[in-house]
Amino acid sequence: MEKKLVSLIIRSKNEEKWIKLSLESIFSQTIKNLEVILVDNNSNDNTVKIAKSYGVKKISKIKKF
């Protein structure tokens, strides 16, 4: 398994409106050896679903930031 060069942590709470644009920008960078970690504060919209559709595999859910 290849070690990731960059780990990017995104915290979110109902960011359905912005998460797609953010992830598109991240994954369009020239650095491809990266991982995205989403720390979600119990979103009740499609934030987590959208993140998963972009291949974000590490998703931590917390109740309080």
N, C-alpha and C positions, 0 to 999 in steps of 0.2 A: 504494500500500500504506500502510495506516494504521500509524503508529508506536505501539508499545506504551507505555503509561504506567507499567506495573509489570512487572518481571521477577522471578519467584520461583524460587529455586534450591533443589531438594530433593536431598540426597544419600541414597543407599540401598544397602543390602546385605541381600538376602532380606527385604524388607519387605512381602511379600504379605499378611500379616495386617493391616497398618495403612495401606497406600497408598491403598486405596479410600476409607476414611474421611477421610483427609487431603485427597485430591483433591475429594471431595464438599464438604468444608468450604471449600476454596479457591474452587471454582467457584460456591458459593452466596453469596459475598460481593457487596456492591453494586457494587464496582469490576469492570467487565466487560472493560476494556481492559488485559488482562494476558496474560502468557505464563508458562508453567511450563517450567522446564528441569530435567530429571532427570539427575543425575550418579550413575551406577550403578557399584558396585564388583563387577562380575561376578556378579550374583545368579544363582542356579541354581534359582529358583522362578519364579513368574508375575509378579513385580514389574513388569518392563518391559512385558509383555503388557497388564497392567491399566492402566498409565499410558497406553499407546497407545490403549486403548479409551476413555479420557477425553479424547482429543485432544491429549495431550502430544506435540509434534512434535520438540522438541529434546531428544534423549537422547544423552548422552555416556557412553561406557563407559571405565572406567579399571580398572587391575589393583590399584592400591594407593592408599588415601587418604593 
